[in-house]
Amino acid sequence: MTLRLNDEDAQALRRRAELEGRSMQDVAREAVREYVENHSRADLLDRVLDEDLPRYAEALERLGQ
């Protein structure tokens, strides 16, 4: 896979990598992992809220009283 960045993004990535004493590739890989993990959790939460929560709405309402 080839990642093409515009000059501004490439420079920002270079600065971040230098600041952390890591390679640009390591910083980019970590960013991709974090993005996938965060969005996977959000997707799971959305699914639970859309599909599972309505099933228990009455019980949750009773518990709240």
PDB file with one MODEL, atoms N, CA, C and O in Angstrom:
MODEL        1
ATOM      1  N   MET A   1       0.842  -1.177   0.000  1.00  0.00           N
ATOM      2  CA  MET A   1       0.000   0.000   0.000  1.00  0.00           C
ATOM      3  C   MET A   1       0.889   1.242   0.000  1.00  0.00           C
ATOM      4  O   MET A   1       1.920   1.289   0.671  1.00  0.00           O
ATOM      5  N   THR A   2       0.481   2.206  -0.738  1.00  0.00           N
ATOM      6  CA  THR A   2       1.191   3.480  -0.775  1.00  0.00           C
ATOM      7  C   THR A   2       0.273   4.555  -0.230  1.00  0.00           C
ATOM      8  O   THR A   2      -0.881   4.667  -0.644  1.00  0.00           O
ATOM      9  N   LEU A   3       0.781   5.332   0.685  1.00  0.00           N
ATOM     10  CA  LEU A   3       0.015   6.429   1.264  1.00  0.00           C
ATOM     11  C   LEU A   3       0.531   7.727   0.677  1.00  0.00           C
ATOM     12  O   LEU A   3       1.703   8.066   0.843  1.00  0.00           O
ATOM     13  N   ARG A   4      -0.327   8.447   0.000  1.00  0.00           N
ATOM     14  CA  ARG A   4       0.059   9.716  -0.590  1.00  0.00           C
ATOM     15  C   ARG A   4      -0.511  10.843   0.271  1.00  0.00           C
ATOM     16  O   ARG A   4      -1.715  10.914   0.518  1.00  0.00           O
ATOM     17  N   LEU A   5       0.375  11.710   0.714  1.00  0.00           N
ATOM     18  CA  LEU A   5      -0.030  12.841   1.542  1.00  0.00           C
ATOM     19  C   LEU A   5       0.303  14.135   0.815  1.00  0.00           C
ATOM     20  O   LEU A   5       1.273  14.206   0.061  1.00  0.00           O
ATOM     21  N   ASN A   6      -0.518  15.160   1.054  1.00  0.00           N
ATOM     22  CA  ASN A   6      -0.137  16.463   0.513  1.00  0.00           C
ATOM     23  C   ASN A   6       1.044  16.991   1.343  1.00  0.00           C
ATOM     24  O   ASN A   6       1.372  16.440   2.393  1.00  0.00           O
ATOM     25  N   ASP A   7       1.657  18.038   0.866  1.00  0.00           N
ATOM     26  CA  ASP A   7       2.871  18.559   1.523  1.00  0.00           C
ATOM     27  C   ASP A   7       2.627  18.936   2.979  1.00  0.00           C
ATOM     28  O   ASP A   7       3.461  18.668   3.844  1.00  0.00           O
ATOM     29  N   GLU A   8       1.494  19.552   3.242  1.00  0.00           N
ATOM     30  CA  GLU A   8       1.181  19.994   4.608  1.00  0.00           C
ATOM     31  C   GLU A   8       1.038  18.802   5.552  1.00  0.00           C
ATOM     32  O   GLU A   8       1.586  18.813   6.654  1.00  0.00           O
ATOM     33  N   ASP A   9       0.303  17.772   5.123  1.00  0.00           N
ATOM     34  CA  ASP A   9       0.129  16.592   5.971  1.00  0.00           C
ATOM     35  C   ASP A   9       1.441  15.838   6.158  1.00  0.00           C
ATOM     36  O   ASP A   9       1.732  15.350   7.250  1.00  0.00           O
ATOM     37  N   ALA A  10       2.226  15.746   5.097  1.00  0.00           N
ATOM     38  CA  ALA A  10       3.517  15.057   5.186  1.00  0.00           C
ATOM     39  C   ALA A  10       4.436  15.779   6.164  1.00  0.00           C
ATOM     40  O   ALA A  10       5.134  15.137   6.949  1.00  0.00           O
ATOM     41  N   GLN A  11       4.441  17.082   6.123  1.00  0.00           N
ATOM     42  CA  GLN A  11       5.282  17.862   7.036  1.00  0.00           C
ATOM     43  C   GLN A  11       4.807  17.701   8.474  1.00  0.00           C
ATOM     44  O   GLN A  11       5.627  17.573   9.383  1.00  0.00           O
ATOM     45  N   ALA A  12       3.508  17.704   8.692  1.00  0.00           N
ATOM     46  CA  ALA A  12       2.966  17.515  10.038  1.00  0.00           C
ATOM     47  C   ALA A  12       3.329  16.127  10.571  1.00  0.00           C
ATOM     48  O   ALA A  12       3.692  15.982  11.739  1.00  0.00           O
ATOM     49  N   LEU A  13       3.230  15.124   9.724  1.00  0.00           N
ATOM     50  CA  LEU A  13       3.602  13.769  10.121  1.00  0.00           C
ATOM     51  C   LEU A  13       5.100  13.696  10.417  1.00  0.00           C
ATOM     52  O   LEU A  13       5.501  13.061  11.392  1.00  0.00           O
ATOM     53  N   ARG A  14       5.913  14.322   9.609  1.00  0.00           N
ATOM     54  CA  ARG A  14       7.363  14.336   9.824  1.00  0.00           C
ATOM     55  C   ARG A  14       7.702  14.994  11.163  1.00  0.00           C
ATOM     56  O   ARG A  14       8.523  14.480  11.922  1.00  0.00           O
ATOM     57  N   ARG A  15       7.062  16.138  11.449  1.00  0.00           N
ATOM     58  CA  ARG A  15       7.322  16.828  12.725  1.00  0.00           C
ATOM     59  C   ARG A  15       6.922  15.952  13.910  1.00  0.00           C
ATOM     60  O   ARG A  15       7.657  15.857  14.893  1.00  0.00           O
ATOM     61  N   ARG A  16       5.753  15.310  13.814  1.00  0.00           N
ATOM     62  CA  ARG A  16       5.274  14.458  14.904  1.00  0.00           C
ATOM     63  C   ARG A  16       6.229  13.292  15.119  1.00  0.00           C
ATOM     64  O   ARG A  16       6.563  12.965  16.258  1.00  0.00           O
ATOM     65  N   ALA A  17       6.665  12.671  14.048  1.00  0.00           N
ATOM     66  CA  ALA A  17       7.585  11.536  14.150  1.00  0.00           C
ATOM     67  C   ALA A  17       8.910  11.967  14.777  1.00  0.00           C
ATOM     68  O   ALA A  17       9.447  11.269  15.637  1.00  0.00           O
ATOM     69  N   GLU A  18       9.434  13.111  14.350  1.00  0.00           N
ATOM     70  CA  GLU A  18      10.684  13.615  14.909  1.00  0.00           C
ATOM     71  C   GLU A  18      10.534  13.934  16.388  1.00  0.00           C
ATOM     72  O   GLU A  18      11.424  13.642  17.187  1.00  0.00           O
ATOM     73  N   LEU A  19       9.406  14.534  16.747  1.00  0.00           N
ATOM     74  CA  LEU A  19       9.136  14.880  18.139  1.00  0.00           C
ATOM     75  C   LEU A  19       9.112  13.639  19.027  1.00  0.00           C
ATOM     76  O   LEU A  19       9.582  13.671  20.164  1.00  0.00           O
ATOM     77  N   GLU A  20       8.563  12.547  18.500  1.00  0.00           N
ATOM     78  CA  GLU A  20       8.446  11.304  19.269  1.00  0.00           C
ATOM     79  C   GLU A  20       9.648  10.389  19.096  1.00  0.00           C
ATOM     80  O   GLU A  20       9.738   9.354  19.756  1.00  0.00           O
ATOM     81  N   GLY A  21      10.574  10.758  18.213  1.00  0.00           N
ATOM     82  CA  GLY A  21      11.735   9.906  17.979  1.00  0.00           C
ATOM     83  C   GLY A  21      11.369   8.599  17.307  1.00  0.00           C
ATOM     84  O   GLY A  21      11.974   7.561  17.573  1.00  0.00           O
ATOM     85  N   ARG A  22      10.378   8.655  16.438  1.00  0.00           N
ATOM     86  CA  ARG A  22       9.896   7.455  15.741  1.00  0.00           C
ATOM     87  C   ARG A  22       9.897   7.720  14.249  1.00  0.00           C
ATOM     88  O   ARG A  22      10.088   8.852  13.805  1.00  0.00           O
ATOM     89  N   SER A  23       9.681   6.661  13.480  1.00  0.00           N
ATOM     90  CA  SER A  23       9.608   6.838  12.034  1.00  0.00           C
ATOM     91  C   SER A  23       8.213   7.338  11.656  1.00  0.00           C
ATOM     92  O   SER A  23       7.243   7.146  12.390  1.00  0.00           O
ATOM     93  N   MET A  24       8.144   7.972  10.510  1.00  0.00           N
ATOM     94  CA  MET A  24       6.848   8.427  10.003  1.00  0.00           C
ATOM     95  C   MET A  24       5.927   7.225   9.800  1.00  0.00           C
ATOM     96  O   MET A  24       4.725   7.304  10.053  1.00  0.00           O
ATOM     97  N   GLN A  25       6.492   6.127   9.347  1.00  0.00           N
ATOM     98  CA  GLN A  25       5.696   4.923   9.113  1.00  0.00           C
ATOM     99  C   GLN A  25       5.085   4.408  10.414  1.00  0.00           C
ATOM    100  O   GLN A  25       3.914   4.029  10.437  1.00  0.00           O
ATOM    101  N   ASP A  26       5.861   4.389  11.491  1.00  0.00           N
ATOM    102  CA  ASP A  26       5.336   3.934  12.783  1.00  0.00           C
ATOM    103  C   ASP A  26       4.188   4.822  13.264  1.00  0.00           C
ATOM    104  O   ASP A  26       3.170   4.326  13.747  1.00  0.00           O
ATOM    105  N   VAL A  27       4.358   6.122  13.130  1.00  0.00           N
ATOM    106  CA  VAL A  27       3.315   7.058  13.565  1.00  0.00           C
ATOM    107  C   VAL A  27       2.051   6.865  12.720  1.00  0.00           C
ATOM    108  O   VAL A  27       0.944   6.856  13.257  1.00  0.00           O
ATOM    109  N   ALA A  28       2.210   6.712  11.423  1.00  0.00           N
ATOM    110  CA  ALA A  28       1.054   6.520  10.540  1.00  0.00           C
ATOM    111  C   ALA A  28       0.347   5.206  10.845  1.00  0.00           C
ATOM    112  O   ALA A  28      -0.883   5.156  10.873  1.00  0.00           O
ATOM    113  N   ARG A  29       1.118   4.137  11.074  1.00  0.00           N
ATOM    114  CA  ARG A  29       0.501   2.837  11.394  1.00  0.00           C
ATOM    115  C   ARG A  29      -0.312   2.923  12.674  1.00  0.00           C
ATOM    116  O   ARG A  29      -1.430   2.414  12.742  1.00  0.00           O
ATOM    117  N   GLU A  30       0.256   3.574  13.696  1.00  0.00           N
ATOM    118  CA  GLU A  30      -0.470   3.719  14.958  1.00  0.00           C
ATOM    119  C   GLU A  30      -1.748   4.529  14.763  1.00  0.00           C
ATOM    120  O   GLU A  30      -2.786   4.204  15.341  1.00  0.00           O
ATOM    121  N   ALA A  31      -1.677   5.570  13.960  1.00  0.00           N
ATOM    122  CA  ALA A  31      -2.860   6.398  13.702  1.00  0.00           C
ATOM    123  C   ALA A  31      -3.953   5.581  13.022  1.00  0.00           C
ATOM    124  O   ALA A  31      -5.132   5.723  13.346  1.00  0.00           O
ATOM    125  N   VAL A  32      -3.567   4.737  12.091  1.00  0.00           N
ATOM    126  CA  VAL A  32      -4.556   3.891  11.404  1.00  0.00           C
ATOM    127  C   VAL A  32      -5.176   2.914  12.390  1.00  0.00           C
ATOM    128  O   VAL A  32      -6.393   2.728  12.392  1.00  0.00           O
ATOM    129  N   ARG A  33      -4.351   2.282  13.233  1.00  0.00           N
ATOM    130  CA  ARG A  33      -4.878   1.342  14.235  1.00  0.00           C
ATOM    131  C   ARG A  33      -5.875   2.029  15.166  1.00  0.00           C
ATOM    132  O   ARG A  33      -6.957   1.503  15.427  1.00  0.00           O
ATOM    133  N   GLU A  34      -5.502   3.207  15.663  1.00  0.00           N
ATOM    134  CA  GLU A  34      -6.395   3.942  16.559  1.00  0.00           C
ATOM    135  C   GLU A  34      -7.698   4.307  15.867  1.00  0.00           C
ATOM    136  O   GLU A  34      -8.769   4.197  16.463  1.00  0.00           O
ATOM    137  N   TYR A  35      -7.615   4.738  14.623  1.00  0.00           N
ATOM    138  CA  TYR A  35      -8.808   5.107  13.861  1.00  0.00           C
ATOM    139  C   TYR A  35      -9.743   3.905  13.728  1.00  0.00           C
ATOM    140  O   TYR A  35     -10.942   4.014  13.984  1.00  0.00           O
ATOM    141  N   VAL A  36      -9.196   2.773  13.332  1.00  0.00           N
ATOM    142  CA  VAL A  36     -10.016   1.576  13.141  1.00  0.00           C
ATOM    143  C   VAL A  36     -10.637   1.130  14.456  1.00  0.00           C
ATOM    144  O   VAL A  36     -11.823   0.800  14.496  1.00  0.00           O
ATOM    145  N   GLU A  37      -9.850   1.114  15.540  1.00  0.00           N
ATOM    146  CA  GLU A  37     -10.374   0.713  16.839  1.00  0.00           C
ATOM    147  C   GLU A  37     -11.484   1.642  17.308  1.00  0.00           C
ATOM    148  O   GLU A  37     -12.530   1.179  17.764  1.00  0.00           O
ATOM    149  N   ASN A  38     -11.265   2.947  17.201  1.00  0.00           N
ATOM    150  CA  ASN A  38     -12.267   3.919  17.652  1.00  0.00           C
ATOM    151  C   ASN A  38     -13.548   3.827  16.843  1.00  0.00           C
ATOM    152  O   ASN A  38     -14.641   3.895  17.405  1.00  0.00           O
ATOM    153  N   HIS A  39     -13.431   3.675  15.552  1.00  0.00           N
ATOM    154  CA  HIS A  39     -14.629   3.589  14.725  1.00  0.00           C
ATOM    155  C   HIS A  39     -15.324   2.246  14.881  1.00  0.00           C
ATOM    156  O   HIS A  39     -16.545   2.170  14.745  1.00  0.00           O
ATOM    157  N   SER A  40     -14.585   1.197  15.161  1.00  0.00           N
ATOM    158  CA  SER A  40     -15.193  -0.109  15.397  1.00  0.00           C
ATOM    159  C   SER A  40     -16.038  -0.062  16.664  1.00  0.00           C
ATOM    160  O   SER A  40     -17.145  -0.598  16.699  1.00  0.00           O
ATOM    161  N   ARG A  41     -15.507   0.588  17.713  1.00  0.00           N
ATOM    162  CA  ARG A  41     -16.277   0.724  18.962  1.00  0.00           C
ATOM    163  C   ARG A  41     -17.525   1.571  18.736  1.00  0.00           C
ATOM    164  O   ARG A  41     -18.597   1.242  19.242  1.00  0.00           O
ATOM    165  N   ALA A  42     -17.395   2.639  17.994  1.00  0.00           N
ATOM    166  CA  ALA A  42     -18.545   3.510  17.720  1.00  0.00           C
ATOM    167  C   ALA A  42     -19.601   2.761  16.922  1.00  0.00           C
ATOM    168  O   ALA A  42     -20.794   2.904  17.190  1.00  0.00           O
ATOM    169  N   ASP A  43     -19.178   1.965  15.944  1.00  0.00           N
ATOM    170  CA  ASP A  43     -20.129   1.179  15.150  1.00  0.00           C
ATOM    171  C   ASP A  43     -20.863   0.174  16.021  1.00  0.00           C
ATOM    172  O   ASP A  43     -22.072  -0.009  15.878  1.00  0.00           O
ATOM    173  N   LEU A  44     -20.134  -0.480  16.928  1.00  0.00           N
ATOM    174  CA  LEU A  44     -20.749  -1.445  17.823  1.00  0.00           C
ATOM    175  C   LEU A  44     -21.754  -0.754  18.740  1.00  0.00           C
ATOM    176  O   LEU A  44     -22.856  -1.265  18.945  1.00  0.00           O
ATOM    177  N   LEU A  45     -21.391   0.388  19.287  1.00  0.00           N
ATOM    178  CA  LEU A  45     -22.304   1.119  20.153  1.00  0.00           C
ATOM    179  C   LEU A  45     -23.551   1.555  19.387  1.00  0.00           C
ATOM    180  O   LEU A  45     -24.663   1.448  19.904  1.00  0.00           O
ATOM    181  N   ASP A  46     -23.379   2.040  18.175  1.00  0.00           N
ATOM    182  CA  ASP A  46     -24.528   2.425  17.350  1.00  0.00           C
ATOM    183  C   ASP A  46     -25.458   1.242  17.116  1.00  0.00           C
ATOM    184  O   ASP A  46     -26.680   1.379  17.184  1.00  0.00           O
ATOM    185  N   ARG A  47     -24.873   0.084  16.842  1.00  0.00           N
ATOM    186  CA  ARG A  47     -25.693  -1.108  16.601  1.00  0.00           C
ATOM    187  C   ARG A  47     -26.470  -1.486  17.853  1.00  0.00           C
ATOM    188  O   ARG A  47     -27.657  -1.802  17.779  1.00  0.00           O
ATOM    189  N   VAL A  48     -25.806  -1.453  18.994  1.00  0.00           N
ATOM    190  CA  VAL A  48     -26.478  -1.795  20.251  1.00  0.00           C
ATOM    191  C   VAL A  48     -27.617  -0.816  20.520  1.00  0.00           C
ATOM    192  O   VAL A  48     -28.718  -1.223  20.892  1.00  0.00           O
ATOM    193  N   LEU A  49     -27.350   0.476  20.332  1.00  0.00           N
ATOM    194  CA  LEU A  49     -28.383   1.476  20.587  1.00  0.00           C
ATOM    195  C   LEU A  49     -29.556   1.333  19.624  1.00  0.00           C
ATOM    196  O   LEU A  49     -30.706   1.543  20.012  1.00  0.00           O
ATOM    197  N   ASP A  50     -29.276   0.979  18.380  1.00  0.00           N
ATOM    198  CA  ASP A  50     -30.331   0.865  17.374  1.00  0.00           C
ATOM    199  C   ASP A  50     -31.113  -0.444  17.476  1.00  0.00           C
ATOM    200  O   ASP A  50     -32.327  -0.465  17.269  1.00  0.00           O
ATOM    201  N   GLU A  51     -30.420  -1.528  17.793  1.00  0.00           N
ATOM    202  CA  GLU A  51     -31.053  -2.843  17.730  1.00  0.00           C
ATOM    203  C   GLU A  51     -31.417  -3.419  19.094  1.00  0.00           C
ATOM    204  O   GLU A  51     -32.511  -3.958  19.261  1.00  0.00           O
ATOM    205  N   ASP A  52     -30.523  -3.314  20.065  1.00  0.00           N
ATOM    206  CA  ASP A  52     -30.741  -3.980  21.350  1.00  0.00           C
ATOM    207  C   ASP A  52     -31.486  -3.120  22.357  1.00  0.00           C
ATOM    208  O   ASP A  52     -32.333  -3.625  23.094  1.00  0.00           O
ATOM    209  N   LEU A  53     -31.186  -1.843  22.400  1.00  0.00           N
ATOM    210  CA  LEU A  53     -31.801  -0.969  23.392  1.00  0.00           C
ATOM    211  C   LEU A  53     -33.328  -0.931  23.287  1.00  0.00           C
ATOM    212  O   LEU A  53     -33.993  -0.989  24.322  1.00  0.00           O
ATOM    213  N   PRO A  54     -33.915  -0.837  22.092  1.00  0.00           N
ATOM    214  CA  PRO A  54     -35.380  -0.812  22.019  1.00  0.00           C
ATOM    215  C   PRO A  54     -36.044  -2.046  22.638  1.00  0.00           C
ATOM    216  O   PRO A  54     -37.158  -1.967  23.156  1.00  0.00           O
ATOM    217  N   ARG A  55     -35.351  -3.183  22.578  1.00  0.00           N
ATOM    218  CA  ARG A  55     -35.903  -4.408  23.167  1.00  0.00           C
ATOM    219  C   ARG A  55     -36.107  -4.270  24.669  1.00  0.00           C
ATOM    220  O   ARG A  55     -37.026  -4.862  25.235  1.00  0.00           O
ATOM    221  N   TYR A  56     -35.254  -3.496  25.304  1.00  0.00           N
ATOM    222  CA  TYR A  56     -35.285  -3.365  26.761  1.00  0.00           C
ATOM    223  C   TYR A  56     -35.837  -2.020  27.217  1.00  0.00           C
ATOM    224  O   TYR A  56     -35.718  -1.678  28.393  1.00  0.00           O
ATOM    225  N   ALA A  57     -36.426  -1.268  26.331  1.00  0.00           N
ATOM    226  CA  ALA A  57     -36.895   0.077  26.653  1.00  0.00           C
ATOM    227  C   ALA A  57     -37.883   0.077  27.817  1.00  0.00           C
ATOM    228  O   ALA A  57     -37.773   0.904  28.722  1.00  0.00           O
ATOM    229  N   GLU A  58     -38.840  -0.837  27.801  1.00  0.00           N
ATOM    230  CA  GLU A  58     -39.845  -0.872  28.868  1.00  0.00           C
ATOM    231  C   GLU A  58     -39.206  -1.192  30.218  1.00  0.00           C
ATOM    232  O   GLU A  58     -39.524  -0.562  31.226  1.00  0.00           O
ATOM    233  N   ALA A  59     -38.314  -2.162  30.233  1.00  0.00           N
ATOM    234  CA  ALA A  59     -37.649  -2.524  31.490  1.00  0.00           C
ATOM    235  C   ALA A  59     -36.786  -1.371  31.987  1.00  0.00           C
ATOM    236  O   ALA A  59     -36.758  -1.095  33.186  1.00  0.00           O
ATOM    237  N   LEU A  60     -36.088  -0.701  31.089  1.00  0.00           N
ATOM    238  CA  LEU A  60     -35.258   0.427  31.493  1.00  0.00           C
ATOM    239  C   LEU A  60     -36.102   1.572  32.030  1.00  0.00           C
ATOM    240  O   LEU A  60     -35.716   2.243  32.987  1.00  0.00           O
ATOM    241  N   GLU A  61     -37.234   1.788  31.420  1.00  0.00           N
ATOM    242  CA  GLU A  61     -38.118   2.846  31.888  1.00  0.00           C
ATOM    243  C   GLU A  61     -38.627   2.532  33.297  1.00  0.00           C
ATOM    244  O   GLU A  61     -38.683   3.421  34.147  1.00  0.00           O
ATOM    245  N   ARG A  62     -38.994   1.280  33.545  1.00  0.00           N
ATOM    246  CA  ARG A  62     -39.461   0.882  34.873  1.00  0.00           C
ATOM    247  C   ARG A  62     -38.357   1.034  35.913  1.00  0.00           C
ATOM    248  O   ARG A  62     -38.614   1.466  37.037  1.00  0.00           O
ATOM    249  N   LEU A  63     -37.130   0.679  35.542  1.00  0.00           N
ATOM    250  CA  LEU A  63     -36.005   0.821  36.469  1.00  0.00           C
ATOM    251  C   LEU A  63     -35.754   2.278  36.815  1.00  0.00           C
ATOM    252  O   LEU A  63     -35.305   2.587  37.919  1.00  0.00           O
ATOM    253  N   GLY A  64     -36.037   3.170  35.886  1.00  0.00           N
ATOM    254  CA  GLY A  64     -35.807   4.586  36.115  1.00  0.00           C
ATOM    255  C   GLY A  64     -36.846   5.247  37.004  1.00  0.00           C
ATOM    256  O   GLY A  64     -36.655   6.383  37.438  1.00  0.00           O
ATOM    257  N   GLN A  65     -37.935   4.556  37.278  1.00  0.00           N
ATOM    258  CA  GLN A  65     -38.993   5.146  38.104  1.00  0.00           C
ATOM    259  C   GLN A  65     -38.777   4.927  39.579  1.00  0.00           C
ATOM    260  O   GLN A  65     -39.588   5.368  40.394  1.00  0.00           O
TER     261      GLN A  65
ENDMDL
END
